[in-house]
């Protein structure tokens, strides 16, 4: 049983929920573990059944737990829905962020190949040319920015504003990770031809080639 200080009978269910969130976010629980039963929580916090049930409802709505009839209350997240994606990405490892990038890029490429405009292709071309220029000049920050800009243009070509916003958030963290991970533009030179091939695939509206090349690029930068 967990050690929890009892709270006043006059406290609201939000205070119970807040205490439980603190315990869930700490090392006290792991995802997949069950919370104590209602009677146990009533005893531990010194409140009535209605307060506990309201606290459980709050935790459920905030994405911390899931209540299943007959199986109890299970913890499904240590952060819930409240932590912004940008903040969560700050705690992620490079491989995790890159895997997310790879997953969403596949869908972005599918949409962008079909929906891209000639103006989008011209923006992609400009970013690719700058990428080569800065890679050859060993200007790592500018090269990374050009690389990120190229992929953001692809996201914008998908014509899906939500996808663009998600990708921009992921790309911002990838940029910072690239600056920490790489000491030279060598890896960007190694993948420059791939980026030019990807540009051609978009210009030709060649979906299969675009998907294959995009995956190779993400994998190469690991």
N, C-alpha and C positions, 0 to 999 in steps of 0.2 A: 504494500500500500504506500502511496506517495505521502510525503510530509508536506502539508499545506496549512498555513495559518488560517484559522477560522476568521470569517468576516462578519460584520454586524448584520443582524436580522433585517435592518433597514436598507442594506445595500441593494443596488439594482442588479438584475441579471447580467448587465454589461460588465459589472465588476468581476463576477464569476467567470464570464467568458474571457475577460482580460487575463485573469490568473491562469486559466487553462491554456490560453494562447502562449503565455510565457513558458509554461511547462512543456508544451508541445514543441516550441521552438528551441528549447534547450536540449541537453543530452538525455533528459529523463525518458523520452519516448523515441521510437523509431517509426518510420512510415510502415504501415501494415499492422502495427500493434493496436490493441483495443483499449479504449478508455474504461475506467471503472464503471460499475453499474450506477444507476440513479441513486439507490439507497446509499451506496458507498460515497458518492459525491456529496449527497446531502449531509452525511456525517462529517466528511472531511472539511466542508466549507461552512457547515452550520446554517444552512438555508433550507427552505422548503422545496417540495417537488416542482412547483410551478417555476421557481427561479432557475432550477437546474434544467428543466425542459426548455425554457426560453434561452438559456445560455447555450444549450446544445443546438438550438435552431440558429442562433447567431453564428456559431462555429461552422455549421453546415453551409449557411449562406456565404460565408467568407472563404469557403474552400478548404478548411482545415480537416474536416472529418466527413464521413459518410455514414448515414444510419441505414442499416439493413434489417428488415423485420426478421427476427429469429436468430440473427447472428451477432447482434450488438452494434456498437459504435466504433468504427475503425478510422484510424488516422490515415489520411491520404496525402497530406502535404504538411511540411514543417513551416511553410511560409504563407500558405493560402493564396488567395487571389490578390492580396493587398500589395505585394511587392512589385514595383514596376519592372518591366522586362530589362530596362537599361541597368537598374540596380542589381538584378539577378545576374546579368552577364558579367558584371564586374567581379563576381565571385567565381566565375566559371573558368575552367582550364581552356587552353588554346584548342585542344582537340575537340572539346565539347562545342565550342563556338563554331569551329570549322565544320563540324558535322551538321549543325543547325543550318549553317550557310549552304552546305551541299544539298540538304533536304529541300529548302525553300527555293534554291536556284533552279532545281529541276522543274518545278512548277512554273517559275517565272519565265524560264526559257521556252517552255511549251506555249505560254501565252504570248510572249514577246515576238517569237518567230512569225506568228500569224498576224499580230496586231501592229507590229513596228511600222513606222512611217519612214519616208526617205530622210526626213529631218533627223529622226532617231539614228539612222545609219550614219549620217554625217557626224553627229555628236560622238558616236562610238569610234568612228575613224579618227576624229581629232584627239580623243583620249588615248587611243592606241599609239598614235604618232608621238604624243607627249610622253607616254610611257617608255617608248624606245629611246627618245631623246635623253630623258633623265636617267634611264638605266645605263646608257653608254657614258654619261657624264658622271656616273657614280654619285648622283644626287639622290640619296635614299629617301628622304622625306617627300620630295617632289614626285619621285617615281611611285612610291606607295600611294600618294594622293591621286595620281593619274590612274593607277590600277583600280582604286576604289571608285573613282569617278566613272570609269568604263563600265563597271558592273552595276553601278547605280543607274546609269543611262539605260542599261538593259532592263532593270527593274521598272523604270519609268515607262519603257516601251510596252510593258505588259498591260498598261492602262488600268491597273488595279491599285487604287490609292492606299488601301490597307496593306497590300503586299509591299508597296513601295516604302511605307512607313516602317514596317517590320524589318525590311532589308536594310534600310538606312540605319536603324538602331544597331543591328548586328554588324554592319559594315564599320560603324564608328568604333566599335570595340575591337574588331579585327585590325583596323588601322593602328590602334595603340599597341596591340599584340605584335603586329608585324615590326613596329619600331623597336620593340624590346627583343624580338626573336632574331631578327636579321641584322647583320653588321655591315653588309654590302648589298649591292643590287644584283649579285650573281644569280640568285634564284629567279629574279625577274627577267634577266636576260635569257635564262634557260627556258622560260615559258613565253617569251615574246612571240615566237612563231605560232604557238598555240592560240594566243590572243588574236593574231592576225587571221588565222584560220577560222576562229570563232566569228570574227567580224564578217568574213566572206560567207559563212554559213547563214548569218542573219541577212546579209544582202541578197543571198540566193533563196532565202526562206527554206533552208534545208534543215528540217527539224531533227532528224536522226544524227546528222553530223554535229549540230549545235549541242545536243544533249551529251554526246560522247566526248566532245572536246571540253565542254564545261566541267564535266566530271573529272577529266584528266587534269585540268588546271587546279581544281580544289584539292585533289589528291597529291599533286606534286608539291604543293605549298605546305604540306604537313611537317 
